Amino acid sequence: MEAYNPDDQLANLKNWWKQYGQALIVGVIIGLLLLAGGNYWRQHKIKRAETASLLYESLLADLQQGKADAMSAAATKLMQDYEATPYAGKSALLLARQRFDAKDIAGTRTYLEWAMKNATEAAVQHSARLRLGRLHLDQGDTATVLALVNIKDMNGFVSEYEELKADALLAQGDRDGARRAYQAAIEKSPRASLYLQTLTMKRDNLGPEKAP
């Protein structure tokens, strides 16, 4: 067995360090930079979310106090600068309502379309889609309404979508199709819903389905 020689071990360590030491240092530095960058990005996102939250609270206060211009400015800033936060989509819905009350149909449609495509929350997206559908229905554009309700994932809004579909089919003169859609809306509506009576009345007003 070869005798242990500290000098040989030291020489081997020096050779190893000469060959791999620089790469090791670079790897450690890169790791530290990635860790620091990740922490910075998380803190950055948290700070932006907090800023957006405060801005949205200010927006709601302006809305309650009837400060339409201030509310509109805050909502627009949220949509432009904080698009990745949930407050942007909600702001778009509020602006759509503001434009609707002002009888600005084009503006209403623009904000609803923005919320439908960009909102981070599914509930806000569906709310915008349904309101946009109602807007098109009021304009007599039933083809667009039916296209809007033709989606797979209704995410808890099945009853609302089926009712909107029924209203569009009825506007087109398809009473049997409307009746079936109203029935689907009834079946998907919570039993305790106060709106269930309205859906039932809409269905019953169409009378019995015609025999084939």
Number of C-alpha atoms within 10 A of each C-alpha: 3 4 5 8 8 9 9 10 11 11 11 12 12 13 12 11 13 11 11 11 13 11 12 12 11 11 12 12 12 12 12 12 12 12 12 12 12 12 12 12 12 12 12 12 14 12 12 16 17 13 14 23 17 12 18 22 14 16 23 18 14 17 17 11 10 11 13 14 11 15 25 19 12 21 26 16 17 26 23 11 12 19 16 18 20 20 23 28 30 23 25 28 26 21 23 27 19 18 18 16 11 11 11 13 15 11 17 24 21 16 23 28 20 19 26 25 14 18 26 18 16 15 15 20 21 23 18 26 22 21 20 23 26 18 18 20 20 12 10 14 16 22 13 15 25 20 11 17 21 13 9 7 10 16 9 13 16 19 22 21 26 23 24 26 27 27 25 27 21 18 15 15 11 13 20 18 18 25 25 17 23 27 21 19 25 24 13 16 19 12 10 7 10 10 12 18 11 12 18 15 11 18 23 13 9 13 11 11 11 7 4 3
